[in-house]
Amino acid sequence: MKKILVPTDFSTQAENALKVAAQLAKKHHCAIHLLHIIELPLQKVDPVIANNDLPEAIFFMKLARKHFETLLKNDYLKDITIHEHVEFNDIFKSVFHVCEKHKIDLIIMGSKGTSGLTEMLIGSNTEKVVRTSEVPVLVIKKEHETFNINDFVFASDFNDESIIPYTKATDFAKLLKAKIHLLMVNTPNKFMTTLEAEERMLNFTKNINFKNFIINIYNDETVESGIMNYAKSINADLIGMSTHGRQGISHFFNGSISEDLVNHAKRPVMTFKI
């Protein structure tokens, strides 16, 4: 991991994400790419013109510059290489463009704790990035004075399509020296015996070069509550899951992850594209 992208609107939530990015950057010698997106009506901005001279564009560019200058004075960013980007586009296209151009390894974004991860999954900017990003996305819910990941829950149905996301998750776990808790949630509607679940999970991991994991089968009324309750029971530092891109996280379990999961998630969540 060498390059971290942090989209920012200069809000408290965005700064919480930046503080986590700063800690990771210092530990792993990464550069941070700060991205601010200026949304103007499309008819007012010609994306081909790099130096847009419309009054609205000039005003918001100057405002962004002031925000950047203030932000970069913070001590927690000292001695970190910071690259600033301003884009006139929607968030998905802007993030995609910066990731492609600069070969970004990880995106870190903030989400409002009061709204829960519903803010992430239903119509928000974070949701758009999570659904479409080829790059892993780490969603931060609150300020972390010290961001250490020791116990990393990776929830899945452990079908073959999740092998690539899980491999990406193990790379992140190796970097942070974290233990992965593989989690399958058994529900009344989709019940699997412990023997069947263990066999599927062990078969899933056999060709992946990562040994610092344990397998867990957790019984609950819904997948969402199972993830939340298991993560709480071990005081997990991070929850990971895979996404199907435009089909959204809901397709991950061939159903719908209810708003209960995202409303009550207090921990950081990391998503990996299938």
C-alpha positions as CSV (number, residue, x, y, z in Angstrom):
1,M,0.0,0.0,0.0
2,K,1.6,3.2,-1.2
3,K,-1.3,5.7,-2.0
4,I,-4.4,6.5,0.0
5,L,-7.2,8.6,-1.4
6,V,-9.4,10.7,1.0
7,P,-12.3,12.5,-0.5
8,T,-13.1,15.5,1.6
9,D,-15.8,18.1,1.9
10,F,-13.9,19.5,4.9
11,S,-16.5,18.2,7.3
12,T,-15.8,16.6,10.7
13,Q,-16.6,13.2,9.2
14,A,-14.1,13.7,6.4
15,E,-11.5,14.9,8.8
16,N,-12.0,11.7,10.9
17,A,-11.2,9.7,7.8
18,L,-8.2,11.9,7.1
19,K,-6.8,11.3,10.6
20,V,-7.0,7.6,10.1
21,A,-5.4,7.9,6.7
22,A,-2.6,10.0,8.3
23,Q,-1.9,7.2,10.9
24,L,-1.7,4.6,8.2
25,A,0.4,6.8,6.0
26,K,3.0,7.3,8.7
27,K,3.1,3.6,9.6
28,H,3.4,2.4,6.1
29,H,5.1,5.3,4.3
30,C,2.2,6.2,2.1
31,A,1.2,9.3,0.3
32,I,-2.2,10.8,0.8
33,H,-4.3,12.2,-2.1
34,L,-6.9,14.6,-0.9
35,L,-9.8,15.0,-3.3
36,H,-12.4,17.8,-3.1
37,I,-15.3,17.7,-5.5
38,I,-17.0,20.9,-6.7
39,E,-20.5,20.1,-7.9
40,L,-21.8,22.8,-10.4
41,P,-24.6,22.4,-12.9
42,L,-23.1,20.5,-15.9
43,Q,-24.0,23.2,-18.4
44,K,-21.8,25.6,-16.4
45,V,-18.7,23.5,-16.5
46,D,-16.8,22.3,-19.5
47,P,-14.7,19.3,-18.2
48,V,-12.4,19.6,-21.2
49,I,-11.3,23.1,-20.1
50,A,-8.8,22.5,-17.4
51,N,-8.7,26.2,-16.3
52,N,-12.3,27.0,-16.0
53,D,-12.8,30.8,-15.8
54,L,-16.5,30.9,-14.9
55,P,-17.1,33.1,-11.8
56,E,-18.7,30.2,-9.9
57,A,-15.8,27.9,-10.6
58,I,-13.3,30.5,-9.6
59,F,-15.1,31.2,-6.4
60,F,-15.3,27.6,-5.3
61,M,-11.7,26.9,-6.4
62,K,-10.4,29.7,-4.2
63,L,-12.6,28.5,-1.3
64,A,-11.2,25.0,-1.7
65,R,-7.7,26.4,-1.7
66,K,-8.3,28.2,1.6
67,H,-9.8,25.0,3.1
68,F,-6.8,23.0,1.9
69,E,-4.3,25.5,3.4
70,T,-6.1,25.4,6.8
71,L,-6.3,21.6,6.8
72,L,-2.7,21.1,5.9
73,K,-1.5,23.1,8.9
74,N,-2.7,20.3,11.3
75,D,0.2,18.6,13.1
76,Y,-1.2,15.2,12.4
77,L,-0.3,15.7,8.7
78,K,3.3,16.7,9.4
79,D,5.9,14.8,7.4
80,I,3.3,13.2,5.1
81,T,3.4,13.6,1.4
82,I,0.0,15.2,0.5
83,H,-1.3,15.7,-3.0
84,E,-4.4,17.9,-3.5
85,H,-7.0,17.4,-6.2
86,V,-10.1,19.4,-7.1
87,E,-12.6,17.9,-9.6
88,F,-15.7,19.3,-11.3
89,N,-17.7,16.2,-11.5
90,D,-19.9,13.8,-9.6
91,I,-18.2,11.8,-6.8
92,F,-18.1,8.5,-8.6
93,K,-16.4,9.8,-11.7
94,S,-14.0,12.0,-9.7
95,V,-12.9,9.1,-7.5
96,F,-12.6,6.8,-10.4
97,H,-10.5,9.3,-12.4
98,V,-8.1,10.0,-9.5
99,C,-7.8,6.3,-8.7
100,E,-7.0,5.4,-12.2
101,K,-4.6,8.2,-12.8
102,H,-2.6,7.8,-9.6
103,K,-3.0,4.1,-9.0
104,I,-4.7,4.5,-5.6
105,D,-4.5,1.4,-3.3
106,L,-7.1,2.4,-0.7
107,I,-9.9,4.9,-0.3
108,I,-10.8,6.1,3.2
109,M,-14.1,8.0,3.6
110,G,-16.1,9.4,6.5
111,S,-19.7,8.6,7.3
112,K,-22.1,10.3,9.8
113,G,-22.3,8.3,13.0
114,T,-25.7,9.7,13.8
115,S,-27.2,8.3,10.6
116,G,-25.3,5.0,10.8
117,L,-24.1,3.2,7.7
118,T,-27.5,3.9,6.2
119,E,-25.9,7.1,5.1
120,M,-23.4,4.9,3.3
121,L,-25.8,2.5,1.7
122,I,-28.8,4.5,0.7
123,G,-28.1,7.4,-1.7
124,S,-25.1,9.1,-0.1
125,N,-21.8,9.9,-1.7
126,T,-20.0,7.2,0.3
127,E,-22.5,4.7,-1.0
128,K,-21.8,5.6,-4.6
129,V,-18.1,5.1,-4.1
130,V,-18.6,1.8,-2.2
131,R,-20.8,0.4,-4.9
132,T,-18.6,1.3,-7.8
133,S,-15.0,1.4,-6.6
134,E,-12.6,-1.2,-7.8
135,V,-10.4,-0.1,-5.0
136,P,-11.1,-1.2,-1.4
137,V,-13.0,1.4,0.6
138,L,-12.6,1.9,4.3
139,V,-15.5,3.8,5.9
140,I,-14.8,5.6,9.2
141,K,-17.6,6.4,11.6
142,K,-15.9,8.4,14.3
143,E,-12.6,9.9,15.4
144,H,-9.9,7.3,16.2
145,E,-7.0,8.7,18.3
146,T,-5.2,5.4,17.7
147,F,-6.3,3.3,14.7
148,N,-5.2,-0.2,15.4
149,I,-6.8,-3.3,13.8
150,N,-6.3,-6.5,15.8
151,D,-9.6,-8.3,15.1
152,F,-11.0,-8.1,11.7
153,V,-14.4,-9.7,11.0
154,F,-14.9,-10.8,7.4
155,A,-18.5,-11.8,6.8
156,S,-19.4,-13.8,3.8
157,D,-21.5,-16.7,2.3
158,F,-18.1,-18.1,1.2
159,N,-19.0,-18.8,-2.4
160,D,-16.2,-18.8,-5.0
161,E,-17.0,-15.2,-6.1
162,S,-15.9,-13.9,-2.7
163,I,-12.4,-15.4,-3.0
164,I,-10.9,-12.3,-4.7
165,P,-12.4,-9.9,-2.2
166,Y,-11.1,-12.1,0.6
167,T,-7.6,-12.2,-0.8
168,K,-7.6,-8.4,-0.8
169,A,-8.8,-8.5,2.8
170,T,-6.0,-10.8,3.8
171,D,-3.5,-8.4,2.2
172,F,-4.8,-5.7,4.4
173,A,-4.8,-7.9,7.4
174,K,-1.1,-8.9,6.8
175,L,-0.2,-5.2,6.5
176,L,-1.9,-4.4,9.9
177,K,-0.9,-7.8,11.5
178,A,-4.5,-8.4,12.2
179,K,-6.4,-11.7,12.8
180,I,-9.3,-12.4,10.5
181,H,-12.5,-13.8,12.0
182,L,-14.3,-15.5,9.1
183,L,-18.0,-15.3,9.9
184,M,-20.9,-17.2,8.4
185,V,-24.3,-16.2,9.9
186,N,-26.9,-18.9,10.1
187,T,-30.5,-17.8,10.0
188,P,-33.8,-19.7,10.2
189,N,-34.5,-19.1,6.5
190,K,-31.1,-20.1,5.3
191,F,-29.9,-22.7,7.7
192,M,-26.7,-24.8,7.3
193,T,-25.4,-27.3,9.7
194,T,-22.1,-26.6,11.5
195,L,-20.4,-29.4,9.7
196,E,-21.5,-28.1,6.3
197,A,-20.6,-24.5,7.1
198,E,-17.1,-25.5,8.4
199,E,-16.4,-27.6,5.3
200,R,-17.4,-24.7,3.0
201,M,-15.3,-22.2,4.9
202,L,-12.2,-24.4,5.1
203,N,-12.5,-25.2,1.4
204,F,-12.8,-21.5,0.7
205,T,-9.5,-20.7,2.5
206,K,-7.4,-23.7,1.5
207,N,-5.7,-22.1,-1.5
208,I,-5.2,-18.7,0.1
209,N,-1.8,-18.0,1.6
210,F,-3.0,-16.6,4.9
211,K,-3.1,-18.6,8.2
212,N,-4.0,-16.0,10.8
213,F,-7.7,-16.7,10.8
214,I,-10.4,-18.5,12.7
215,I,-13.8,-19.6,11.5
216,N,-17.1,-18.8,13.2
217,I,-20.6,-19.9,12.6
218,Y,-23.0,-17.6,14.3
219,N,-26.8,-18.2,14.7
220,D,-29.1,-15.2,14.6
221,E,-32.5,-14.1,13.3
222,T,-31.0,-12.1,10.4
223,V,-27.6,-11.8,8.7
224,E,-27.4,-8.2,9.7
225,S,-28.0,-8.7,13.4
226,G,-25.6,-11.7,13.3
227,I,-22.7,-9.6,12.0
228,M,-23.4,-6.8,14.5
229,N,-23.8,-9.2,17.4
230,Y,-20.7,-11.2,16.6
231,A,-18.6,-8.2,16.0
232,K,-19.8,-6.8,19.4
233,S,-19.1,-10.1,21.2
234,I,-15.4,-10.0,20.3
235,N,-15.1,-6.2,20.3
236,A,-14.0,-6.3,16.7
237,D,-11.9,-3.4,15.3
238,L,-13.2,-3.7,11.7
239,I,-15.9,-5.4,9.7
240,G,-15.2,-6.4,6.1
241,M,-17.6,-7.5,3.3
242,S,-17.6,-7.9,-0.4
243,T,-19.7,-5.9,-2.9
244,H,-21.1,-6.5,-6.3
245,G,-20.6,-3.0,-7.6
246,R,-23.7,-1.5,-9.1
247,Q,-25.8,-4.2,-7.7
248,G,-24.9,-3.0,-4.2
249,I,-24.0,-4.6,-1.0
250,S,-27.5,-6.1,-0.8
251,H,-26.6,-8.7,-3.4
252,F,-23.7,-9.9,-1.2
253,F,-26.1,-12.2,0.7
254,N,-28.4,-12.8,-2.3
255,G,-31.0,-10.8,-0.6
256,S,-31.1,-7.5,1.3
257,I,-29.0,-6.3,4.2
258,S,-31.5,-4.3,6.1
259,E,-31.1,-0.8,7.4
260,D,-30.6,-2.3,10.9
261,L,-27.1,-3.4,10.0
262,V,-26.0,-0.1,8.7
263,N,-27.8,2.0,11.3
264,H,-26.1,0.2,14.2
265,A,-22.6,-0.2,12.8
266,K,-20.3,1.7,15.1
267,R,-17.2,0.1,13.9
268,P,-15.2,0.9,10.7
269,V,-16.4,-1.1,7.7
270,M,-14.2,-2.1,4.7
271,T,-15.6,-3.2,1.4
272,F,-13.9,-5.1,-1.4
273,K,-15.2,-5.4,-4.9
274,I,-16.1,-8.8,-6.3
